[in-house]
Amino acid sequence: MSITRWIRGGVCVAVLQVAGVALGQVGVIVDNDDGAPGYTETGSWSTGASSGYNGGSYRWTSPGAGKAATWTADLTESGDYEVFVWYLPGSNRTTSTKYDVSAADGVHTVYVDQTLGGYTWESLGTYTFNAGSYSITLDAEGSSGGSAAIADAVRWGDDGGGPVEPPEPTEIAPGVLHYKWELPTPQVNHVVAFDLADPRYTIQMGFAQGVRNYTAKQPVDEIVTYYAGGQEVIAAINAAFFSTGIDFLGFAGSDGNVIQAHLYNAGVEQTYVLQGNGRGSAASSIAAMTGTARFEDGVEMVVGLLDYPCGSGTLALFTPDWGSSTGSTATGVEVVVENVNYPLRPNKWVQGEITAVHSGASSLDNDIPAGGFVLSACSGAAGDLLEHVVVGQSICVKLAMTPAELANARTMATGTHWVVRDGEVYQDNWPERHPRTVIAWSGTQHWFVTFDGRQSEYAVGASLAEVADFVINYLGAENAINLDGGGSTTLVIDGEVANCPSDNASTPCTGTPRAVPNALMLVQRDATTGGPLDDSFAGGVRSLTWDDKFSFNPVVSFSPSAPGGDGQVLEVINPAGGHETVSVGQRGDRNCTVEAWIYCEHRPDVVADGFERVGIFARDDGNGNFEASTIGGGNCYALTYDTDTGRTRAGVVVDGTFTDFLEVTPLYAPTTAWRKFRIECNEVLISYYVDDELVAEVVDDRHALGRFGIGHHEYFATDALAHGTRAEDFSSLCIDFDFDYDGDGDVDGTDFLYFAYCWLGPGEEFAPVHFCTRFDTDGDLDVDAVDFAVFQIYFTGS
């Protein structure tokens, strides 16, 4: 019986399936260094110049007549054995290397591409053998596709490729697990698994010396030391491929800010993007950004560089991520701008106030203010910039990037090769085995993965095909991007290097981590808002740190004034059309009351052209998309007013689909007036108020937590007809309550006795630190019927 199969890089294209077979017979290895009778040759063979299996030699020959190498083993037990070969791959190897496997049922022919795989045991398949002597022959006469066929070692048994039980993980932070996989390739893979649905966690980028303008690269375990203030760095991996100096591949971003849009290898990269909602995504071969600076006189100029040394005839923007100062060495013009509405996300206009203009000798190395930036005119551009900048005036900057979904970006890091996409192998070239670093994800679930390598008999690294296999079949991840690898591959946990870097590794795990430009860091931080927030927009000033989605949303004079207002309102509108939001709070905010006066303008005169929707939202997922169906869609609870019909909607938005809880009995107010909108989120009880009147109250668990703010969406054919959302006296209060007073895991009669004891009713208040405030669900410092309505939802009995 003769069976022919093709194997490329250790991956079988056509596989003989053997059902009900007990694998794992005692292994027998025959090496070319053993000589006769175990290893014999016919024809002319030569010894290779490099080391082969187990540090020994290997033999090679060119394809030709009469040339063969044979390995013979005496098997003491009958059974099914998996057969392996060991070879040193290379670009000149035969792509169709013929092996004849003699088994109990006849000869099986297998073809192996020796340019791929290698450095380890590659399976030829599983066959039945009786006790006795059996041979495997490399038939160089029947091999083709290269100039060298390699003969080294062969193994029967100890399959090494069967199912591997997942290792026991170590919890390195709540819900964050570290796994060390030891696979038989030999391959040692470290995995840190975490879910960014937990708002305490996020991924940031860290730089050598803590700034983009580093003067020297550093190992990952040194990089993380610059980022401990106000947060904990739990784990980190090396990130971007890099060149000399401060150049590294592709785009970079952290905490919502674009930090680099400078490319030195455009067209081949894949960029990992963490969205505001904690979900991972990827963008392929992002085109270079289009940077624009707009001045009060209406003139716009191209910003050619972001956080990168000045180039001739262009403008460069330097943010606090660059460093403490610009570091400029050539005279020109540097414009200092403060009070910028960060973050500097893609496709968002940020605005600030010009506080200084430096030219000549004073234009060198100016300080970059916290919360501001410096716009620098490189050599040849100084004269143009001076014509349009005036101290005290505003300046706007936008970094336009595609795709549009980048407007949701919180963190960006560029690698090469999208290895796994939507659960399928996307890129499996790069057949050579090297240490690898990978970021993998499925929605909010993420994995930092490192593959150790270049350490004989410990770990040989992985090809991209093997990376894909591990990510899909061992982790179950749907997406993975290959980051810088080789000697750069490093995993740091709690400040200590957890893997075995390959640089200077004379024996396994003796290497040193390589100095790199940046790292991706899993950080833990406070995810909730402390204390009440309010903004009356008095004096034309935004007192809260608002996060604008697409544009700076100003405070403007407006008449009529809101009740108790001063005629100064926040105007929320996207000048380019579509939707716009301003938001505050944290992703972990849960039980929050959000309130604002909203100008509800009934506009029947323009209904033929469209309408606009104004209102407030709560428990936003972090992307700030209100009720839009574009760029990922909105996810929040919203209370809105439609200007065409005067309809008030109190509902939930899921992926841009608005479900109105008032759908059966819709609420209309076809008059123009200021109206007080309020959303109260108490666990799963969501209440909506208009002018202090309850209009809807539902039990809904689709959004458990999130940010809050003011939203606008215009649906006009003529964008200029939009007026925007006018808001006054915004306030919010987030509280934590706990009905399980006795801590027995349920809410029962015992807890009710304490609740009843605390019941005061309206008009009476507890001190903020009183133990009864644990039952105060609406934050009014008393315990009354409103709180009892929530208590009833959680009452479970004994």
Number of C-alpha atoms within 10 A of each C-alpha: 8 11 12 15 18 19 23 18 21 22 18 17 9 10 14 12 9 11 6 6 13 10 18 17 18 13 14 16 17 19 23 23 16 13 12 12 10 17 23 15 19 13 13 13 17 11 13 16 9 10 12 23 22 12 10 13 18 23 21 19 22 20 21 16 13 13 19 25 23 22 27 20 19 12 20 14 13 13 18 21 27 22 23 22 24 24 24 22 22 16 12 13 23 26 23 22 27 25 26 21 23 20 20 17 12 15 17 19 20 20 23 26 24 28 25 26 27 23 23 25 23 24 23 26 20 21 23 15 21 15 12 12 13 17 17 24 21 24 22 28 18 17 25 20 16 19 16 24 32 27 30 23 25 28 23 26 21 18 21 18 15 12 8 12 9 12 11 11 15 12 13 14 13 9 10 18 16 23 17 19 19 16 17 17 19 21 21 22 24 23 22 27 20 22 20 19 18 17 22 18 23 24 22 22 26 27 26 25 21 21 18 22 22 17 12 12 18 21 22 33 24 18 26 32 16 15 18 12 9 8 13 18 24 20 28 30 30 32 32 27 23 17 13 6 12 16 16 22 25 29 26 24 25 24 20 21 19 23 25 24 23 20 17 11 14 13 13 13 24 23 27 28 25 28 24 21 24 26 18 24 22 22 17 17 18 21 14 17 22 17 22 17 21 20 18 13 13 9 10 15 16 15 22 21 23 22 22 20 18 23 15 10 14 19 28 24 24 28 26 20 22 24 19 17 18 28 17 16 12 14 19 23 27 30 25 23 28 20 17 21 19 21 19 27 28 28 24 22 25 24 26 22 18 22 15 15 19 17 17 12 12 13 20 20 16 18 16 24 18 14 15 20 25 26 26 32 28 23 17 13 17 20 13 13 20 17 10 17 19 18 13 12 15 20 26 20 25 23 22 19 20 17 14 13 20 23 25 23 26 27 28 30 28 28 24 21 21 26 27 26 21 13 17 14 20 18 17 17 12 14 19 19 25 22 29 25 29 26 26 29 28 19 18 17 18 25 23 24 29 31 30 31 30 23 23 17 17 20 28 22 29 28 23 25 24 19 25 28 19 16 25 21 10 14 16 14 24 20 27 32 28 29 27 24 24 20 24 26 30 34 30 24 20 15 17 14 19 17 22 28 29 28 19 14 17 12 13 18 17 13 17 17 24 20 18 26 31 31 26 25 27 22 20 20 14 15 17 19 20 13 9 14 16 15 17 21 23 17 14 16 15 16 13 15 13 18 20 27 28 24 24 25 25 17 21 15 15 14 9 13 15 22 13 8 15 19 19 25 31 28 22 27 29 24 16 11 17 17 26 28 28 27 24 22 28 22 26 22 25 23 26 29 24 25 26 25 25 26 24 27 23 22 18 15 8 13 14 10 13 18 21 25 26 27 29 30 32 35 28 30 27 26 26 32 29 34 27 23 17 14 16 18 18 24 30 30 32 30 24 26 29 23 25 20 16 21 19 24 25 29 25 26 24 20 18 19 14 21 15 20 17 16 11 7 8 12 15 13 16 19 14 13 15 20 19 22 25 28 27 23 27 23 21 18 16 24 20 25 19 18 12 11 11 12 16 17 17 12 13 15 11 14 20 19 24 28 24 32 27 31 29 29 26 27 16 18 13 11 16 11 16 22 15 23 27 27 28 28 22 24 17 23 21 23 22 17 16 15 22 20 20 12 10 11 11 17 22 18 13 15 22 18 12 16 23 12 11 20 19 17 13 13 9 12 14 16 10 13 9 11 12 22 23 21 27 28 30 24 21 16 22 25 27 22 13 14 19 17 12 21 20 11 13 15 16 12 10 10
